[in-house]
Amino acid sequence: MDALEAFRRDTRAWLEANCPKEMRSPIRGDGEICWGGRNWTFQSDAQRVWLERMAARGWTVPAWPKAYGGGGLSHEEVKVLKEEMAAIRARSPLESFGIWMLGPALLAFGSEEQKKQYLPPIARGEIRWCQGYSEPNAGSDLASLQTKAEDGGDHFIVTGSKIWTSYADKADMIFCLVRTDPAAPKHLGISFILFDMTWPGVSTKPITLISGKSPFCETFFDGVKVPKANLVGTLNRGWDIAKYLLTHEREMIGGGAGGLLGGRSPGQVAADEIGLDATGRLDDAFLRTDTARAEVDALAFALTMARYKDEAAAGGRGVGDKSSVLKYYGTELNKRRYELMMRLAGHGGLEWEGARSNDGELPRAWLRTKANSIEGGTSEVMLDIVAKRLLDLPSA
């Protein structure tokens, strides 16, 4: 405990000295998120400095080994770092599918050469990744994917398409599931490969959502040549990697339930929008009850996520099938909280454009949450996994 407290003191002092003042406020919208990548333009000098300082210390990926650009921190030290960042309202220096999904998969399944080649640039925010999983006829039934990678000697020839590829039009590289043995059962014959989005034969087309804004794209592969050195893991055993990566994706999506507009909780939104009565309580009994319920549910969810992560760290393995619990409850909670904020905003929540509403930030975000229970596995699929793999219930 003495060593951990010393680490806390040192971390607090370092953050106080190195986190720019401009990076100590909640992120409001995608425009203030640092995604990194070859073509990234920093929104401010403070954003650049904050990323460089955190990356140099390995704290963009604090739990990764130092050999791969990480901080080499223990599970307990990572928790302390997050607590101290939260205490000064420090922003995340870098958001990245490479950090959330590909990195853990490479650490578990990648060769030493692949780890050294790809992980340090991810940690420094130099490469932006996208995920090539879903296809027009392979969404919830992902193993039905038909994008093929044919043997071209020392390379694969990839042909097919993906859909709902988040930020594909901005990504530098893609981690992609392809079918390498069409004669095998559908869960077999799938491989996991990496390639550059600028290579010949790769193209993207944006998908517009009802919110008027969208990170999603269709992605097309027309005879893309991919070196076999870019195969991760064993040929035709990519489904093992796919399942492992999905647990991290679902944990990530579920954990996003805590991200609200401007960092405000429903209670803070309620106080701002409807005001307080003479006793300091929300001046609407029904909304007061709903707001309290939402905040208690959010605290319970945060504690559950922390418990699962502690159990996973103690057991030396990932969250596993429990990620389905986090994904289901976290996304459904997020939808309910935005429904509540729309009620709290009243007619103001209908404003779609203009500086006062930050171009309709709230209603656009509310509409965007409708996809939470679909992306990364539908809520129905998550409940099925919980029933079969965690509760061991019999099939119908």
C-alpha positions in Angstrom: 0.0 0.0 0.0 2.9 2.4 0.7 4.2 1.8 -2.8 0.8 2.4 -4.3 0.3 5.6 -2.3 3.7 6.8 -3.4 2.7 6.1 -7.0 -0.5 8.1 -6.4 1.5 11.1 -5.1 3.9 11.0 -8.0 1.1 10.6 -10.5 -0.8 13.5 -9.1 2.2 15.7 -9.2 3.1 14.7 -12.8 -0.4 15.3 -14.0 -0.6 18.7 -12.3 2.6 19.7 -13.9 2.0 18.3 -17.4 -1.7 18.3 -18.2 -2.4 21.6 -20.1 -5.2 23.7 -18.6 -7.2 23.4 -21.9 -7.2 19.6 -21.5 -9.0 19.8 -18.1 -12.5 20.2 -19.3 -15.1 17.7 -20.6 -15.0 16.8 -24.3 -18.0 18.3 -26.2 -18.5 16.4 -29.4 -16.3 14.6 -31.9 -14.5 17.8 -32.8 -12.6 17.8 -29.5 -11.7 14.1 -29.5 -8.1 13.3 -30.4 -8.1 10.2 -32.8 -4.6 10.5 -34.1 -3.4 9.0 -37.4 -1.3 10.0 -40.3 -3.6 12.7 -41.5 -4.7 14.0 -38.0 -4.8 17.7 -37.5 -4.6 18.7 -33.8 -7.4 21.0 -32.7 -5.0 23.0 -30.5 -1.4 23.0 -29.4 -2.6 21.9 -26.0 -4.1 18.7 -27.5 -0.8 17.9 -29.3 1.3 18.5 -26.2 -1.0 16.4 -24.0 -0.8 13.5 -26.4 3.0 13.7 -26.8 3.6 13.9 -23.0 1.2 11.0 -22.2 2.6 8.9 -25.0 6.2 9.5 -24.0 5.3 8.2 -20.5 3.4 5.2 -22.0 0.2 6.4 -20.4 -2.0 6.4 -23.5 -1.9 2.6 -23.0 -0.8 2.3 -19.3 -1.3 -1.4 -18.9 0.6 -2.4 -22.1 4.2 -3.6 -21.7 6.8 -0.9 -22.0 8.4 -2.9 -24.9 5.4 -2.0 -27.0 5.0 1.6 -26.1 2.9 1.1 -22.9 3.4 2.2 -19.3 3.9 -1.3 -17.9 1.6 -0.4 -15.0 -0.2 -2.9 -12.8 -4.0 -3.1 -12.6 -4.0 -1.2 -9.4 -1.7 1.5 -10.8 -3.9 1.9 -13.8 -6.9 2.5 -11.5 -5.0 5.1 -9.6 -4.0 6.9 -12.8 -7.6 7.0 -14.0 -8.7 8.3 -10.6 -6.1 11.1 -10.6 -7.0 12.1 -14.1 -10.7 12.2 -13.2 -9.8 14.3 -10.2 -8.5 17.1 -12.4 -11.0 16.4 -15.1 -8.2 15.5 -17.5 -9.3 14.5 -21.0 -8.2 11.2 -22.5 -5.2 12.1 -24.6 -6.1 9.6 -27.4 -9.1 7.6 -28.5 -8.4 4.7 -30.8 -9.8 1.4 -32.1 -6.2 0.3 -32.1 -6.1 0.8 -28.3 -9.6 -0.6 -27.5 -9.7 -3.6 -29.9 -6.7 -4.4 -32.1 -4.1 -3.8 -29.5 -5.4 -6.5 -27.0 -5.8 -8.9 -30.0 -2.3 -8.4 -31.1 -0.9 -8.8 -27.6 -2.8 -12.1 -27.4 -2.4 -13.5 -30.9 0.2 -11.4 -32.8 3.8 -12.5 -33.6 6.6 -10.6 -32.0 7.3 -8.8 -35.2 3.7 -7.7 -35.5 3.7 -6.4 -31.9 6.8 -4.4 -32.5 5.6 -3.1 -35.8 2.1 -2.0 -34.9 1.7 -1.5 -31.1 4.1 1.4 -30.5 2.6 3.5 -33.4 -0.9 2.8 -31.9 0.4 4.0 -28.5 1.8 7.2 -30.0 -1.4 7.9 -32.0 0.4 7.7 -35.3 -1.9 5.1 -37.0 -5.6 5.3 -37.0 -7.4 1.9 -37.4 -10.9 0.8 -38.5 -12.6 -2.5 -38.1 -13.7 -4.7 -41.1 -16.2 -7.1 -39.6 -19.9 -6.6 -40.5 -21.1 -7.2 -44.1 -24.5 -6.6 -45.8 -25.5 -10.2 -45.1 -23.4 -10.9 -42.1 -24.3 -8.6 -39.2 -25.4 -10.5 -36.0 -24.5 -13.7 -37.8 -21.0 -12.5 -38.4 -19.6 -15.9 -39.3 -21.6 -15.8 -42.5 -19.1 -13.2 -44.0 -18.2 -13.7 -47.6 -15.4 -11.3 -48.2 -12.7 -13.6 -49.6 -8.9 -13.7 -49.5 -7.6 -15.9 -52.2 -4.1 -17.3 -52.3 -1.8 -15.3 -54.5 1.5 -16.9 -53.6 3.2 -14.6 -51.1 0.1 -12.5 -50.7 -3.7 -12.7 -50.5 -6.1 -11.2 -53.0 -9.0 -9.7 -51.1 -12.4 -9.1 -52.7 -15.7 -8.2 -51.1 -17.2 -5.5 -49.0 -17.9 -4.4 -45.4 -20.6 -2.2 -43.9 -20.9 0.0 -40.8 -17.1 0.5 -40.9 -16.7 3.3 -38.4 -14.4 6.1 -39.6 -13.2 4.0 -42.6 -12.9 7.2 -44.6 -10.5 8.6 -42.0 -8.6 5.5 -41.1 -5.0 4.6 -42.1 -5.4 0.8 -41.7 -8.0 -1.8 -41.2 -8.1 -5.1 -39.2 -10.3 -7.3 -41.3 -12.0 -10.7 -41.2 -11.9 -12.6 -44.5 -12.8 -16.0 -45.7 -9.7 -18.0 -46.7 -11.4 -21.5 -47.0 -14.9 -21.3 -48.5 -15.3 -25.1 -48.2 -14.9 -25.1 -44.4 -17.8 -24.7 -41.9 -18.7 -21.1 -41.6 -17.0 -20.5 -38.2 -13.8 -22.1 -39.7 -12.1 -20.9 -42.8 -12.0 -17.3 -41.5 -8.7 -15.4 -41.2 -7.7 -12.1 -39.5 -5.6 -9.8 -41.6 -4.2 -6.2 -41.5 -3.8 -3.9 -44.5 -3.5 -0.3 -45.5 -6.6 1.7 -46.5 -4.6 3.6 -49.2 -3.6 0.4 -51.1 -5.0 -0.1 -54.6 -8.5 -1.6 -54.6 -9.7 -0.1 -51.3 -12.5 2.4 -51.4 -15.1 3.8 -49.0 -18.6 5.4 -49.2 -20.1 7.3 -46.3 -23.5 6.2 -44.8 -25.8 8.9 -43.6 -27.9 8.4 -40.4 -31.1 10.0 -39.2 -29.0 12.2 -36.9 -27.6 14.0 -39.9 -24.1 13.0 -38.9 -22.4 9.6 -39.2 -19.1 7.9 -38.6 -20.1 4.9 -40.7 -19.1 3.9 -44.2 -19.4 1.1 -46.7 -16.0 -0.3 -47.5 -15.1 -2.1 -50.8 -12.2 -4.3 -51.7 -11.5 -5.0 -55.4 -8.5 -7.3 -55.7 -6.5 -5.8 -52.8 -3.1 -7.5 -52.5 -2.2 -8.1 -48.9 1.2 -9.7 -47.9 0.8 -13.0 -46.0 3.0 -11.4 -43.3 -0.1 -9.4 -42.4 -2.0 -12.5 -41.3 -2.5 -12.4 -37.5 -2.5 -15.8 -35.8 -3.2 -19.1 -37.7 -4.6 -19.3 -41.2 -8.3 -20.2 -41.1 -8.5 -19.7 -37.3 -9.4 -16.0 -37.3 -12.7 -16.7 -35.6 -10.8 -17.2 -32.4 -9.3 -13.8 -32.7 -12.7 -12.3 -33.8 -14.4 -13.6 -30.6 -11.6 -12.3 -28.4 -11.7 -8.9 -30.0 -15.5 -8.7 -29.7 -15.3 -9.0 -26.0 -13.1 -5.9 -25.9 -15.4 -4.1 -28.4 -18.5 -4.9 -26.3 -16.8 -3.8 -23.1 -15.8 -0.5 -24.9 -19.4 0.1 -26.2 -21.0 -0.7 -22.9 -18.5 1.5 -21.0 -19.5 4.4 -23.3 -22.7 4.7 -21.3 -20.9 7.1 -19.0 -20.1 9.6 -21.7 -22.7 12.4 -21.6 -22.9 15.8 -23.2 -20.3 18.2 -21.7 -19.5 15.7 -19.0 -22.8 16.6 -17.2 -24.8 13.9 -15.4 -28.6 13.8 -15.8 -28.9 15.5 -12.4 -26.8 18.4 -13.6 -28.8 18.6 -16.8 -32.0 18.6 -14.8 -30.8 21.4 -12.4 -29.8 23.5 -15.4 -33.0 23.0 -17.4 -35.8 22.9 -14.8 -34.2 24.5 -11.8 -34.4 23.7 -8.1 -37.1 24.3 -5.5 -36.7 26.2 -2.2 -35.2 23.1 -0.5 -32.6 22.6 -3.3 -34.4 19.7 -4.9 -35.4 19.4 -8.6 -38.6 21.4 -9.0 -40.5 18.5 -10.6 -41.3 15.3 -8.5 -41.6 12.9 -11.4 -38.4 14.0 -13.1 -36.7 14.1 -9.8 -37.5 10.4 -9.3 -36.5 9.4 -12.9 -33.2 11.4 -12.6 -32.3 9.8 -9.2 -33.0 6.3 -10.7 -30.8 7.0 -13.7 -27.9 8.2 -11.6 -28.2 5.2 -9.2 -28.3 2.8 -12.1 -25.2 4.5 -13.6 -23.3 4.1 -10.3 -24.4 0.4 -10.0 -23.2 -0.2 -13.6 -19.8 1.5 -13.0 -19.3 -0.6 -9.9 -20.2 -3.8 -11.8 -17.8 -2.9 -14.6 -15.0 -2.3 -12.0 -15.7 -5.6 -10.3 -15.6 -7.5 -13.5 -12.3 -5.9 -14.4 -10.9 -6.6 -11.0 -11.9 -10.3 -11.3 -10.4 -10.5 -14.8 -7.1 -9.0 -13.6 -6.9 -11.4 -10.6 -7.6 -14.3 -12.9 -5.1 -13.2 -15.5 -7.6 -13.3 -18.3 -10.1 -11.0 -20.0 -13.7 -10.2 -19.0 -14.9 -12.9 -21.5 -18.6 -13.6 -21.8 -19.3 -11.1 -19.1 -18.7 -8.4 -21.7 -22.2 -9.3 -23.0 -23.6 -8.2 -19.7 -21.7 -4.9 -19.8 -22.6 -4.3 -23.5 -26.3 -5.0 -23.0 -26.8 -3.1 -19.8 -24.4 -0.2 -20.7 -26.1 0.5 -24.0 -29.6 0.2 -22.8 -28.7 2.5 -19.9 -27.2 5.0 -22.3 -30.4 5.0 -24.4 -32.6 5.6 -21.2 -30.4 8.4 -20.0 -30.6 10.3 -23.3 -34.3 9.8 -23.4 -34.4 11.4 -19.9 -32.2 14.3 -21.0 -34.5 14.9 -24.0 -37.4 15.1 -21.6 -35.5 17.5 -19.3 -34.6 19.7 -22.2 -38.2 20.1 -23.2 -38.8 22.0 -26.5 -35.1 23.1 -26.4 -34.3 19.5 -27.2 -35.8 19.9 -30.6 -33.4 22.5 -31.8 -31.5 21.1 -34.7 -29.2 23.9 -35.7 -27.6 27.0 -34.2 -24.9 28.0 -31.8 -27.2 27.9 -28.7 -27.7 24.1 -29.1 -24.2 23.5 -30.5 -25.9 22.5 -33.8 -28.5 20.3 -32.1 -25.9 18.3 -30.2 -28.5 16.7 -27.8 -31.1 15.5 -30.3 -28.4 14.3 -32.6 -26.8 12.4 -29.8 -30.2 11.0 -28.7 -30.8 9.7 -32.2 -27.3 8.2 -32.4 -27.9 6.1 -29.2 -30.5 4.1 -31.1 -27.6 2.3 -32.8 -26.0 1.4 -29.4 -28.2 -1.7 -29.0 -27.3 -2.9 -32.5 -23.6 -2.2 -33.0 -21.1 -4.7 -31.6 -23.9 -7.3 -31.2 -27.6 -6.6 -30.8 -29.2 -6.6 -27.3 -31.1 -9.8 -28.3 -27.8 -11.6 -29.1 -26.2 -10.3 -25.9 -29.1 -11.7 -23.8 -28.8 -15.0 -25.6 -25.1 -15.2 -24.7 -25.9 -14.4 -21.1 -28.6 -17.0 -21.0 -26.5 -19.8 -22.5 -22.9 -19.1 -21.4 -23.4 -17.4 -18.0 -26.7 -18.7 -16.7 -26.4 -22.1 -18.5 -30.1 -22.0 -19.4 -31.4 -24.7 -21.8 -32.2 -23.8 -25.4 -35.8 -23.4 -26.3 
